[in-house]
Amino acid sequence: MFDLANTLRGTVNEGWENYRQMLLKSYPQKAAEENFNHAAKQAYIAFSMAIAAAAFEGVDSTPIEGFDPNALDEILKLREKGLRSCVILTLGYRNADKDWLVNLIKVRKSADDLVTFIN
């Protein structure tokens, strides 16, 4: 991303380059599993944005975490590409005629149940 940004912008930002160098010194020293855990957390940021973007476009999405990542990695040959799965996002359009939930009241917790305000 750093190289792409520098190319597209036609400049190198000194502060950003310093940050890049810090990352290049830091991450190779960490254990692979620690780096994976960090990358998985970063994936969730993009994941949540994908859900919001899909909703904005009128596309239904279902986030899935309860799956066998090793099996999925094998099926998709992710390890051969240096990748590992951590979450799945299905995208599509619902068939309202076959969706038994479509006419039921949506069940959501209230903001008071989900959010803790710290004064």
CYANA upper distance limits for C-alpha pairs under 8 A (distance plus 0.5 A):
  1 MET  CA      5 ALA  CA      6.49
  2 PHE  CA      6 ASN  CA      6.63
  2 PHE  CA     17 GLU  CA      8.44
  2 PHE  CA     20 ARG  CA      7.95
  3 ASP  CA      7 THR  CA      6.57
  4 LEU  CA      8 LEU  CA      6.56
  5 ALA  CA      9 ARG  CA      6.38
  6 ASN  CA     10 GLY  CA      6.11
  6 ASN  CA     11 THR  CA      5.79
  6 ASN  CA     12 VAL  CA      5.84
  6 ASN  CA     13 ASN  CA      8.28
  7 THR  CA     11 THR  CA      7.51
 12 VAL  CA     16 TRP  CA      8.29
 12 VAL  CA     17 GLU  CA      7.46
 13 ASN  CA     17 GLU  CA      6.50
 14 GLU  CA     18 ASN  CA      6.62
 15 GLY  CA     19 TYR  CA      6.83
 16 TRP  CA     20 ARG  CA      6.66
 17 GLU  CA     21 GLN  CA      6.72
 18 ASN  CA     22 MET  CA      6.76
 19 TYR  CA     23 LEU  CA      6.81
 20 ARG  CA     24 LEU  CA      6.71
 21 GLN  CA     25 LYS  CA      6.74
 22 MET  CA     26 SER  CA      6.53
 23 LEU  CA     27 TYR  CA      6.36
 24 LEU  CA     28 PRO  CA      7.32
 25 LYS  CA     29 GLN  CA      7.73
 26 SER  CA     30 LYS  CA      7.54
 27 TYR  CA     35 ASN  CA      7.44
 30 LYS  CA     34 GLU  CA      6.95
 30 LYS  CA     35 ASN  CA      7.10
 31 ALA  CA     35 ASN  CA      6.91
 32 ALA  CA     36 PHE  CA      6.64
 33 GLU  CA     37 ASN  CA      6.64
 34 GLU  CA     38 HIS  CA      6.81
 35 ASN  CA     39 ALA  CA      6.61
 36 PHE  CA     40 ALA  CA      6.50
 37 ASN  CA     41 LYS  CA      6.86
 38 HIS  CA     42 GLN  CA      6.86
 39 ALA  CA     43 ALA  CA      6.59
 40 ALA  CA     44 TYR  CA      6.96
 40 ALA  CA     86 CYS  CA      6.69
 41 LYS  CA     45 ILE  CA      7.42
 42 GLN  CA     46 ALA  CA      7.43
 43 ALA  CA     47 PHE  CA      6.40
 44 TYR  CA     48 SER  CA      6.51
 45 ILE  CA     49 MET  CA      6.99
 46 ALA  CA     50 ALA  CA      6.65
 47 PHE  CA     51 ILE  CA      6.90
 47 PHE  CA     89 LEU  CA      8.21
 48 SER  CA     52 ALA  CA      6.84
 49 MET  CA     53 ALA  CA      6.53
 50 ALA  CA     54 ALA  CA      6.49
 51 ILE  CA     55 ALA  CA      6.73
 51 ILE  CA     61 SER  CA      6.86
 52 ALA  CA     56 PHE  CA      6.69
 53 ALA  CA     57 GLU  CA      6.79
 54 ALA  CA     58 GLY  CA      6.68
 54 ALA  CA     59 VAL  CA      5.35
 54 ALA  CA     60 ASP  CA      7.06
 54 ALA  CA     61 SER  CA      7.38
 54 ALA  CA     91 LEU  CA      8.20
 55 ALA  CA     59 VAL  CA      5.94
 55 ALA  CA     60 ASP  CA      6.84
 55 ALA  CA     61 SER  CA      8.09
 59 VAL  CA     91 LEU  CA      7.09
 59 VAL  CA     92 GLY  CA      6.22
 59 VAL  CA     93 TYR  CA      6.22
 60 ASP  CA     91 LEU  CA      6.23
 60 ASP  CA     92 GLY  CA      5.85
 60 ASP  CA     93 TYR  CA      6.06
 60 ASP  CA     94 ARG  CA      7.24
 61 SER  CA     89 LEU  CA      7.08
 61 SER  CA     90 THR  CA      5.91
 61 SER  CA     91 LEU  CA      5.04
 61 SER  CA     92 GLY  CA      7.01
 62 THR  CA     89 LEU  CA      6.22
 62 THR  CA     90 THR  CA      5.70
 62 THR  CA     91 LEU  CA      7.26
 63 PRO  CA     87 VAL  CA      7.85
 63 PRO  CA     88 ILE  CA      6.39
 63 PRO  CA     89 LEU  CA      5.10
 63 PRO  CA     90 THR  CA      7.02
 64 ILE  CA     87 VAL  CA      6.52
 64 ILE  CA     88 ILE  CA      5.47
 64 ILE  CA     89 LEU  CA      6.60
 64 ILE  CA     90 THR  CA      8.28
 65 GLU  CA     86 CYS  CA      7.69
 65 GLU  CA     87 VAL  CA      5.50
 65 GLU  CA     88 ILE  CA      6.85
 68 ASP  CA     72 LEU  CA      6.85
 69 PRO  CA     73 ASP  CA      6.40
 69 PRO  CA     84 ARG  CA      8.03
 69 PRO  CA     85 SER  CA      6.16
 69 PRO  CA     86 CYS  CA      7.03
 70 ASN  CA     74 GLU  CA      6.69
 70 ASN  CA     85 SER  CA      8.37
 71 ALA  CA     75 ILE  CA      6.71
 72 LEU  CA     76 LEU  CA      6.56
 72 LEU  CA     85 SER  CA      7.74
 73 ASP  CA     77 LYS  CA      6.05
 73 ASP  CA     78 LEU  CA      5.35
 73 ASP  CA     79 ARG  CA      6.81
 73 ASP  CA     83 LEU  CA      8.41
 73 ASP  CA     84 ARG  CA      6.58
 73 ASP  CA     85 SER  CA      6.73
 74 GLU  CA     78 LEU  CA      7.07
 74 GLU  CA     79 ARG  CA      7.75
 77 LYS  CA     81 LYS  CA      7.64
 78 LEU  CA     82 GLY  CA      6.96
 78 LEU  CA     83 LEU  CA      5.39
 78 LEU  CA     84 ARG  CA      6.35
 78 LEU  CA     85 SER  CA      8.11
 79 ARG  CA     83 LEU  CA      5.57
 79 ARG  CA     84 ARG  CA      6.64
 94 ARG  CA     99 ASP  CA      7.64
 95 ASN  CA     99 ASP  CA      6.54
 96 ALA  CA    100 TRP  CA      8.39
 96 ALA  CA    102 VAL  CA      6.80
100 TRP  CA    104 LEU  CA      8.33
109 LYS  CA    113 ASP  CA      6.60
109 LYS  CA    114 LEU  CA      7.34
110 SER  CA    114 LEU  CA      7.05
111 ALA  CA    115 VAL  CA      6.17
112 ASP  CA    116 THR  CA      7.71
